[in-house]
Amino acid sequence: MHRHHSAPDNAQDLLVTLGRLVDQALENIQFQRARAELGLALQRHMLPGGLPDFPGLRIGARYSPSQDGLAVGGDFYDAFTMRDGVAALTIGDVQGHGVEAAAFMGEARASLRALASVTIDPGEVLSFANDLLISLGGDLFTTCCLLSVLPESGELSVARAGHVPIVWGTDDGDSGILVDAGGMPLGILRGQRYPVTRRRLIRPGYLVLLTDGVVEGPSYPIDEGLAAVAELVGAADGADPGELAARVIEVADLTGHEDDAAVLVARYDGRPGESGV
């Protein structure tokens, strides 16, 4: 019986076939590298070039990209002025990686800024942003935390959409995690409502917003990560907010997490007194 041989009949054909496979592999690597570079460029473009300061409120941030160069994520942070001069701080984490996640991150950040010109209530902003992102189509979603501060009075309002809670600390060594209610991530179901937790900042100290890449990893429970950050914040002793953000993001090295990591720190220079946090 005659057998059909699919393999090359001689060494020259084999070398040609191997060369073709190598060329295809190189083309694929170049394509993936180009996607990664595009995603990183989008990510850098979408993140704020600078952060504003407000009366009695100074802002600092740090961002660390994924350890996997091809796994460009969608972590974002921002600080801006809402209507009536209210200070807004936000941080978020888009599900997924790649160019699509970076683009969705830009849509989410732009939506929050636009809607904050309509209302200063963080819960309403998240609710409107959720419906807006769903209306744009796509199958991605993002967790998010949005807070507003009235710098003159220290009145604080916080709303969360499936995101890591805020860590706080004061100059006299107190620290903890802001326990508040939350809602679903943005971009999943229409008509969501996001409860708002209200506090008053009195003592000088810090509010630290972060993504889960900082505090959670394969062998590092999120509770341990948040506790490590709270310890750092409680011992900050008046440090510049950018310097504290740099210390906090180093916690990510302990988690073994390969995801993006972002930290946004607000330093409140209020009058000493009883803590309202």
Secondary structure, 3 states (H helix, E strand, C coil): CCCCCCCCCCHHHHHHHHHHHHHHHHHHHHHHHHHHHHHHHHHHHHCCCCCCCECCEEEEEEEECCCCCCCCCEEEEEEEECHHHCEEEEEEEECCCCHHHHHHHHHHHHHHHHHCCCCCCHHHHHHHHHHHHHHCCCCCCEEEEEEEEECCCCEEEEEEEECCCCEEEECCCCEEECCCCCECCECCCCCCCCCCEEEECCCCEEEEEECHHHHCECCECHHHHHHHHHHHHHCCCCCCHHHHHHHHHCCHHHHCCCCCEEEEEEEECCCCCCCCC
